[in-house]
C-alpha cells in the first residue's frame, strides 16, 4: 500500500508535466484509433466478400459495358448456380456531395445472389411490380430520413435526364460488414429510357455477379467464363468477389499503406513522450532513490516505484484517449457520407492494439530510468545535484 501511495504521489508531483504527458498520450491514442478505423473501413468490402460469388467484367476496364446476351451463356456453365447483373448509375441526389452506390439491377435475381440484403416479402413483391421503384439500404434511409413511398429525384450524369424513383423497400444488413448504403432499382427501367433516347447504350450491363455452387471451383469456372468470350468484341475477366474488391483497394494501396505506417509511428511518439517524462522524473529523484536504498528499499521496490509510475501515466492517458475515441469516431461516421465508408466503426482489434501498446510503452519508457536508478550507488546518489 505504501508503494502504491508513493507511485500516486510521484506521478502527481509535477502536475502540469504529468497533465501534459497524459494529454499528449490521449491525443496520440485518438489519432491512432481514427487512422486504424479508416484503414479497416477501407478494407471492409474485402472482408464482406462471399467465397461463392464471382465478378465478370470487361477485360480492358471495369468502365466498359458487356452485352446482356452474355447472361444466358454464363448460366449454362456447369457449377453456376445463379447469374445476375448490375449497372453503375450514379447521378446526383440532392447535391454532388451526397455519395452512395446507385445501381440498376435485375430485380428477379439480385436478392438471390446477395442473401445478406434482408428485405421483407411484401416490400419485395411491391418492388417487382413497379418499374420505377427502388429498394434502399437501411443506412441510406436513416441518413436521409426516407421511408416507404417517398420519392427520390435523381439528376442523371452518366445516364442523362431527370429520374424519379419511388422507395418501395428498405433492406437491412444481415452482417456487421454488409453494405447498407446502396440504392437498387430496375435495370429494365434504365434500358427502356436508353432505347427511347436512341443513345445506343441499351441491352448493356456493367458487370455480372455469378453465384457458384462450389467455391473450390472458382478458378476453373472463371476460366470457362472467360473462354466463352475469347476473341469477341467484349472479352471478359472473371475473378472472385474478394479479388475484385481487392483490386479497388489496391488502387489506393499507397495511401492506405502510408496511413497504416503512420498509425504505428504514433505508437513510437507516445513512447518518446512518456519516456522523456520518466527520464526527467528519475533524474530529479536520484537523491531520493539513494535515500530509499539507505533505509532498506530493495531493487524490486525501486523497480515497482518507477515502473508503476510509468504504467500509471500511460494507462490514464490511454484510457482517456480511448474514452474520447468512441464519440469522435461516431461523429466522423455521422459526418462522412455513408457511401464513402459503409462500415465505419472502431474495431476490437484496434482496441487490442491500443491497450497492449499502452502497457508495452509504459514498460519500455521505464527501462532506462530503472537501470539508471539501480546502477547508481548510494554515495553517488546522495552527492548528485540535479
Secondary structure in CASP SS format (residue, H / E / C, confidence):
PFRMAT SS
TARGET T0000
AUTHOR 0000-0000-0000
METHOD secondary structure of the structure
MODEL  1
X C 1.00
X H 1.00
X H 1.00
X H 1.00
X H 1.00
X H 1.00
X H 1.00
X H 1.00
X H 1.00
X H 1.00
X H 1.00
X C 1.00
X C 1.00
X C 1.00
X H 1.00
X H 1.00
X H 1.00
X H 1.00
X H 1.00
X H 1.00
X H 1.00
X H 1.00
X H 1.00
X H 1.00
X H 1.00
X H 1.00
X H 1.00
X H 1.00
X H 1.00
X H 1.00
X H 1.00
X H 1.00
X H 1.00
X H 1.00
X H 1.00
X H 1.00
X H 1.00
X H 1.00
X H 1.00
X H 1.00
X H 1.00
X H 1.00
X C 1.00
X H 1.00
X H 1.00
X H 1.00
X H 1.00
X C 1.00
X C 1.00
X C 1.00
X C 1.00
X C 1.00
X E 1.00
X E 1.00
X E 1.00
X E 1.00
X E 1.00
X E 1.00
X C 1.00
X C 1.00
X C 1.00
X C 1.00
X C 1.00
X C 1.00
X C 1.00
X E 1.00
X E 1.00
X C 1.00
X C 1.00
X H 1.00
X H 1.00
X H 1.00
X H 1.00
X H 1.00
X H 1.00
X C 1.00
X C 1.00
X C 1.00
X C 1.00
X E 1.00
X E 1.00
X E 1.00
X E 1.00
X E 1.00
X E 1.00
X E 1.00
X E 1.00
X E 1.00
X C 1.00
X C 1.00
X C 1.00
X E 1.00
X E 1.00
X C 1.00
X C 1.00
X C 1.00
X C 1.00
X C 1.00
X C 1.00
X C 1.00
X E 1.00
X E 1.00
X E 1.00
X E 1.00
X E 1.00
X C 1.00
X C 1.00
X C 1.00
X C 1.00
X H 1.00
X H 1.00
X H 1.00
X H 1.00
X C 1.00
X C 1.00
X C 1.00
X E 1.00
X E 1.00
X C 1.00
X C 1.00
X H 1.00
X H 1.00
X H 1.00
X H 1.00
X H 1.00
X H 1.00
X H 1.00
X H 1.00
X H 1.00
X C 1.00
X C 1.00
X C 1.00
X E 1.00
X E 1.00
X E 1.00
X E 1.00
X E 1.00
X H 1.00
X H 1.00
X H 1.00
X H 1.00
X H 1.00
X H 1.00
X C 1.00
X C 1.00
X C 1.00
X C 1.00
X C 1.00
X C 1.00
X C 1.00
X E 1.00
X E 1.00
X E 1.00
X E 1.00
X E 1.00
X E 1.00
X C 1.00
X C 1.00
X C 1.00
X C 1.00
X E 1.00
X E 1.00
X E 1.00
X E 1.00
X E 1.00
X E 1.00
X E 1.00
X E 1.00
X E 1.00
X E 1.00
X E 1.00
X E 1.00
X E 1.00
X C 1.00
X C 1.00
X C 1.00
X C 1.00
X C 1.00
X C 1.00
X C 1.00
X C 1.00
X E 1.00
X E 1.00
X E 1.00
X E 1.00
X E 1.00
X H 1.00
X H 1.00
X H 1.00
X H 1.00
X H 1.00
X H 1.00
X H 1.00
X H 1.00
X H 1.00
X H 1.00
X H 1.00
X C 1.00
X C 1.00
X C 1.00
X C 1.00
X C 1.00
X C 1.00
X E 1.00
X E 1.00
X C 1.00
X E 1.00
X E 1.00
X E 1.00
X E 1.00
X E 1.00
X E 1.00
X C 1.00
X C 1.00
X H 1.00
X H 1.00
X H 1.00
X H 1.00
X H 1.00
X H 1.00
X H 1.00
X H 1.00
X H 1.00
X H 1.00
X H 1.00
X H 1.00
X H 1.00
X H 1.00
X C 1.00
X C 1.00
X C 1.00
X C 1.00
X C 1.00
X C 1.00
X C 1.00
X E 1.00
X E 1.00
X E 1.00
X E 1.00
X E 1.00
X H 1.00
X H 1.00
X H 1.00
X H 1.00
X H 1.00
X H 1.00
X H 1.00
X H 1.00
X H 1.00
X H 1.00
X C 1.00
X C 1.00
X H 1.00
X H 1.00
X H 1.00
X H 1.00
X H 1.00
X H 1.00
X H 1.00
X H 1.00
X H 1.00
X H 1.00
X H 1.00
X H 1.00
X H 1.00
X H 1.00
X H 1.00
X H 1.00
X H 1.00
X H 1.00
X H 1.00
X H 1.00
X H 1.00
X H 1.00
X H 1.00
X H 1.00
X H 1.00
X H 1.00
X H 1.00
X H 1.00
X H 1.00
X H 1.00
X H 1.00
X H 1.00
X C 1.00
X H 1.00
X H 1.00
X H 1.00
X H 1.00
X H 1.00
X H 1.00
X H 1.00
X H 1.00
X H 1.00
X C 1.00
X C 1.00
X C 1.00
X C 1.00
X H 1.00
X H 1.00
X H 1.00
X H 1.00
X H 1.00
X H 1.00
X H 1.00
X H 1.00
X H 1.00
X H 1.00
X H 1.00
X H 1.00
X H 1.00
X H 1.00
X H 1.00
X H 1.00
X H 1.00
X H 1.00
X H 1.00
X H 1.00
X H 1.00
X H 1.00
X H 1.00
X H 1.00
X H 1.00
X H 1.00
X H 1.00
X H 1.00
X H 1.00
X H 1.00
X H 1.00
X H 1.00
X H 1.00
X H 1.00
X H 1.00
X H 1.00
X H 1.00
X C 1.00
X C 1.00
X C 1.00
X C 1.00
X C 1.00
X C 1.00
X C 1.00
X C 1.00
X C 1.00
X C 1.00
X C 1.00
X C 1.00
X H 1.00
X H 1.00
X H 1.00
X H 1.00
X H 1.00
X H 1.00
X H 1.00
X H 1.00
X H 1.00
X H 1.00
X H 1.00
X H 1.00
X H 1.00
X H 1.00
X H 1.00
X H 1.00
X H 1.00
X H 1.00
X H 1.00
X H 1.00
X H 1.00
X H 1.00
X H 1.00
X H 1.00
X H 1.00
X H 1.00
X H 1.00
X H 1.00
X C 1.00
X C 1.00
X H 1.00
X H 1.00
X H 1.00
X H 1.00
X H 1.00
X H 1.00
X C 1.00
X C 1.00
X C 1.00
END
